[in-house]
Structures are given as structure tokens and as C-alpha cells.
Amino acid sequence: MSEADEQPEGADPAGAEPGAAGRRPGLVIVAVIVAALFVCCCSAAVGLVIAWFAGLFHPPA
């Protein structure tokens, strides 16, 4: 029997580069960071708009 016959079905042969499954954890981390930055930036922008309309940036009269 050859080495390929001894491997369980679905296992990558030795020396094979990882495909999408090998990149998935990195993509998840990047996606979480991008989502967190998006939420933070949007909440900051909404806060600034609310402060502007509340008159917090206008000179006192």
C-alpha cells in the first residue's frame, strides 16, 4: 500500500498547501476587527451629530 492509501479520506496529502479552510481563522479575525471599527466610527459620528444639533459646538450666546 502507498502512503496515499493509508491516509483517512478527506485528509490533505503531505506537503499540500492549506486552502480556504486554512485561511478562515485569519479572515474571521479581520472581519471582527473591521466590524468593530465600523461600529465605533458610526457611533462616534452619531454622537457628534447629536452634539451638533444639541448646540454643544455653537458659541455661547
C-alpha positions, 0 to 999 in steps of 0.5 A, a space after each residue: 500500500 502507498 502512503 496515499 492509501 493509508 491516509 483517512 479520506 478527506 485528509 490533505 496529502 503531505 506537503 499540500 498547501 492549506 486552502 480556504 479552510 486554512 485561511 478562515 481563522 485569519 479572515 474571521 479575525 479581520 472581519 471582527 476587527 473591521 466590524 468593530 471599527 465600523 461600529 465605533 466610527 458610526 457611533 462616534 459620528 452619531 454622537 457628534 451629530 447629536 452634539 451638533 444639533 444639541 448646540 454643544 459646538 455653537 458659541 455661547 450666546 
